[in-house]
Amino acid sequence: MPLKFTLRPGEKVIVNGAVIGRGEEPGSFYLFNKANFLRGREVMKDEQADTLVKKLYLIIQLIYLFPENAPENLVKFETILAENMRLGPDNVEKLAEVARLVHMSDYYRALKATAKLF
């Protein structure tokens, strides 16, 4: 079953590292095979990662969108995760769930779970 997503006018999406933009009118797109994608509103830029939790989101995003750099980014993920757990003990269970999703390579769901923390 294909994945359907809709973009607003002017909105962008990243699919397997390629940025695709929508024109003046909204439109729906379908992904018929497995692809890594994020809508523009889900993409975090470096300068937006101003908290530890947002830095965690950013590194998961990099692992997800650029699998060729995943090994080095997974090391960074573990460091940022440990720092989040140490400084945010109230979120340890939620962070453990994020870690579980990342270790299962379910990066999109890990991003969603991380976004709920900020």
NORPEPE-V590743 format. One record per pair of residues at least 6 apart in sequence whose ideal C-beta (glycine too) atoms are under 6 Angstrom apart, sorted by the first residue. I is the first residue (numbers start at 1). J is the second residue. Records with the same first field share a line. If there is no record, write none. Layout:
BEGIN
I->J ; J
END
This chain:
BEGIN
2->30 ; 32
3->31
4->28 ; 30
5->29
6->28
7->22
8->26
9->24 ; 25 ; 26
11->22 ; 40
12->19 ; 21 ; 40
13->20 ; 37 ; 39
14->38
15->35 ; 37
16->35 ; 36
17->65
36->64 ; 65
44->57 ; 58 ; 61
49->55 ; 58
52->83 ; 84
53->117 ; 118
54->118
55->80
56->80 ; 84 ; 114
57->114
59->73 ; 76 ; 77 ; 80
60->107 ; 110 ; 111
62->73
63->70 ; 73 ; 107
64->107
81->99
84->95
85->92 ; 95
91->117
97->113
98->110 ; 113 ; 114
101->109 ; 110
102->110
END
